[in-house]
Amino acid sequence: MNLTIPEAATGAVVLIRHSVASKKGMDANRALSPQGRELCRRAAGYWQMIRQQLAVRFGDPDYFHSPLPRALVTLWELFGAEVMISDNRLGLHVTTTIAGGGQWFAEQVAKNRNVLDIVREFVVTPELHDGQDVAGGTQKYEGFMLDQADHLAVAVCHEPLISLTAHWFGSPDDQLGLNECEGVVFFTGTRDGQAVVISAQKIIPVLSA
């Protein structure tokens, strides 16, 4: 795909949702399942093409990941980067699974709703945010992005915070919600001498055979 890069953009931050994680073990220790590694293999070529398009304008990227192993392994599988930096701001600060005391999420799963619809409803329904520091989590992601406002950065992190951040910066509701290995490109710039996010563009990779 050809990205629509704003003329005023001075940098770009690519936030990618980690691939399919193993269901075994403590959440903080879960890495990727075999299905997750295969998804990375099929998505890698497309993400590397996106990286190259952005690098032409903004230079070679820095690579970041959340502290959780599934994010680190996804980043490695997609890009094979030699230097990958863990950033606590990209952690799992908010989750849909405990929304409404956990009952709401269980009801959505029982209805066989897909991940995109669950995340989208959570993001746009403030009543479901009770008990979680949604504003604080979003501000951490925003702060990370603004620190990269003059270059290209690629990071693997988590939903629903990627979509919450996109929503904060005006992405339409139909662009919210990411499946594994999907992401959002946030274009950054400056306004009155301050770093700002100019726009966001959802990326759904075309998977190879």
C-alpha positions as CSV (number, residue, x, y, z in Angstrom):
1,M,0.0,0.0,0.0
2,N,1.0,3.6,-0.5
3,L,0.9,5.5,2.8
4,T,-0.6,9.0,2.9
5,I,2.1,10.9,4.6
6,P,1.2,14.5,5.7
7,E,3.4,17.2,4.2
8,A,3.9,18.7,7.7
9,A,5.0,15.4,9.3
10,T,8.5,15.3,10.8
11,G,8.3,11.8,12.1
12,A,6.2,8.6,12.3
13,V,5.5,6.2,15.1
14,V,4.3,2.7,14.2
15,L,2.4,0.9,17.0
16,I,1.8,-2.8,16.3
17,R,-0.3,-5.2,18.3
18,H,1.7,-8.2,19.4
19,S,1.0,-11.6,17.7
20,V,-1.0,-14.5,19.1
21,A,0.3,-15.3,22.6
22,S,0.4,-18.7,24.3
23,K,-2.5,-19.3,26.6
24,K,-0.2,-21.1,29.1
25,G,1.6,-19.6,32.1
26,M,1.4,-16.3,33.9
27,D,0.3,-13.3,31.7
28,A,3.6,-11.5,32.3
29,N,5.6,-14.5,31.0
30,R,3.5,-15.5,28.0
31,A,5.5,-15.5,24.7
32,L,4.1,-16.4,21.3
33,S,2.2,-19.6,20.4
34,P,3.2,-21.5,17.2
35,Q,0.2,-19.8,15.6
36,G,1.6,-16.5,16.6
37,R,5.0,-17.2,15.1
38,E,3.4,-18.3,11.9
39,L,1.4,-15.1,11.8
40,C,4.5,-13.1,12.2
41,R,6.2,-15.0,9.4
42,R,3.3,-14.2,7.1
43,A,3.0,-10.5,8.1
44,A,6.7,-9.7,8.2
45,G,7.2,-8.9,4.5
46,Y,4.3,-6.4,4.5
47,W,5.5,-4.6,7.6
48,Q,9.0,-4.4,6.2
49,M,7.6,-2.8,3.1
50,I,5.8,-0.2,5.3
51,R,9.0,0.4,7.2
52,Q,10.9,1.0,4.0
53,Q,8.3,3.5,2.7
54,L,8.5,5.5,6.0
55,A,12.3,5.3,6.1
56,V,12.6,7.0,2.7
57,R,11.1,10.1,4.4
58,F,12.1,9.8,8.0
59,G,15.3,7.7,8.1
60,D,16.0,4.3,9.6
61,P,13.8,3.5,12.6
62,D,14.5,2.9,16.3
63,Y,12.7,-0.3,17.6
64,F,10.8,-0.5,20.9
65,H,8.6,-3.0,22.7
66,S,6.6,-3.3,25.8
67,P,8.2,-5.2,28.7
68,L,6.2,-8.3,28.0
69,P,7.9,-11.2,26.2
70,R,5.1,-11.5,23.6
71,A,5.9,-8.0,22.4
72,L,9.6,-8.5,22.3
73,V,9.3,-11.8,20.3
74,T,6.8,-10.2,17.9
75,L,9.2,-7.3,17.2
76,W,12.0,-9.7,16.5
77,E,10.0,-12.0,14.3
78,L,8.7,-9.1,12.2
79,F,11.8,-7.1,11.8
80,G,14.9,-9.0,13.1
81,A,16.2,-5.8,14.6
82,E,19.6,-5.9,16.2
83,V,18.8,-3.3,18.9
84,M,15.4,-3.5,20.6
85,I,14.5,-1.2,23.5
86,S,12.0,-2.0,26.2
87,D,9.9,0.9,27.3
88,N,7.7,0.7,30.4
89,R,5.3,3.3,28.9
90,L,4.2,0.7,26.3
91,G,3.1,-1.8,28.9
92,L,-0.3,-3.4,29.4
93,H,-1.8,-0.6,31.5
94,V,-5.4,-1.2,30.5
95,T,-7.3,-4.4,29.5
96,T,-10.8,-5.2,28.3
97,T,-10.8,-8.5,30.3
98,I,-11.6,-6.7,33.6
99,A,-14.1,-4.2,32.2
100,G,-17.3,-4.1,34.2
101,G,-15.6,-6.2,36.9
102,G,-14.9,-8.9,34.2
103,Q,-18.6,-9.6,33.6
104,W,-18.9,-7.4,30.6
105,F,-16.0,-9.1,28.8
106,A,-17.3,-12.6,29.6
107,E,-20.7,-11.6,28.2
108,Q,-19.1,-10.5,24.9
109,V,-17.2,-13.7,24.6
110,A,-20.3,-15.7,25.3
111,K,-22.0,-13.8,22.4
112,N,-19.1,-14.8,20.1
113,R,-18.3,-11.2,19.4
114,N,-15.1,-10.7,17.5
115,V,-12.1,-8.9,19.0
116,L,-12.5,-5.8,16.9
117,D,-16.0,-5.2,18.0
118,I,-15.1,-5.8,21.7
119,V,-12.2,-3.4,21.6
120,R,-14.2,-0.8,19.6
121,E,-17.1,-0.8,22.1
122,F,-14.7,-0.6,25.1
123,V,-12.8,2.3,23.6
124,V,-15.9,4.5,22.9
125,T,-17.8,3.6,26.2
126,P,-16.3,5.5,29.1
127,E,-18.6,3.6,31.6
128,L,-16.5,0.5,30.9
129,H,-13.3,2.3,31.9
130,D,-14.2,2.4,35.6
131,G,-11.5,0.9,37.8
132,Q,-8.7,1.4,35.2
133,D,-6.5,4.4,34.6
134,V,-7.4,4.8,31.0
135,A,-6.3,8.4,30.8
136,G,-3.0,7.6,32.5
137,G,-2.3,4.7,30.1
138,T,-3.2,6.7,27.1
139,Q,-0.9,9.6,28.2
140,K,2.0,7.1,28.6
141,Y,1.5,6.0,25.0
142,E,1.2,9.6,23.9
143,G,4.3,10.6,25.8
144,F,6.2,7.8,24.1
145,M,5.1,9.0,20.7
146,L,5.9,12.6,21.2
147,D,9.4,11.7,22.3
148,Q,9.9,10.2,18.8
149,A,8.4,13.2,17.0
150,D,11.4,14.0,14.8
151,H,12.2,10.5,13.4
152,L,10.8,7.0,12.7
153,A,10.0,4.6,15.5
154,V,8.5,1.1,15.4
155,A,7.0,-0.4,18.6
156,V,5.1,-3.5,19.5
157,C,2.7,-3.1,22.3
158,H,-0.9,-3.8,23.3
159,E,-4.6,-3.3,22.7
160,P,-6.8,-1.6,23.7
161,L,-4.3,1.1,24.4
162,I,-3.3,1.5,20.7
163,S,-6.9,2.1,19.8
164,L,-7.6,4.2,22.8
165,T,-4.6,6.4,21.7
166,A,-5.9,6.5,18.1
167,H,-9.4,7.5,19.4
168,W,-7.8,10.2,21.5
169,F,-6.2,11.7,18.3
170,G,-9.5,11.6,16.4
171,S,-9.5,8.3,14.5
172,P,-13.0,7.4,13.4
173,D,-14.8,4.6,15.2
174,D,-14.6,2.2,12.2
175,Q,-10.8,2.4,12.4
176,L,-10.6,1.3,16.0
177,G,-9.7,-2.2,17.1
178,L,-6.7,-4.3,16.0
179,N,-6.3,-8.0,15.4
180,E,-2.9,-9.5,16.2
181,C,0.0,-8.1,14.0
182,E,-2.2,-5.1,12.8
183,G,-1.1,-1.6,13.7
184,V,-1.5,2.1,13.4
185,V,1.0,4.7,12.0
186,F,0.9,7.9,13.9
187,F,2.4,10.9,12.0
188,T,4.1,13.5,14.2
189,G,5.2,17.1,13.8
190,T,5.4,20.4,15.6
191,R,3.0,23.2,16.3
192,D,4.1,26.4,18.1
193,G,7.3,24.7,18.9
194,Q,5.7,21.7,20.6
195,A,5.6,18.1,19.3
196,V,2.1,16.9,18.2
197,V,0.4,14.0,16.6
198,I,-0.9,15.1,13.2
199,S,-2.9,12.1,12.1
200,A,-3.2,8.3,12.4
201,Q,-3.6,5.6,9.8
202,K,-4.6,2.0,10.5
203,I,-2.5,-0.7,8.8
204,I,-3.9,-4.2,8.1
205,P,-1.0,-6.3,6.7
206,V,-1.5,-8.4,3.6
207,L,-0.4,-11.9,4.7
208,S,2.0,-13.9,2.5
209,A,1.3,-17.6,1.8
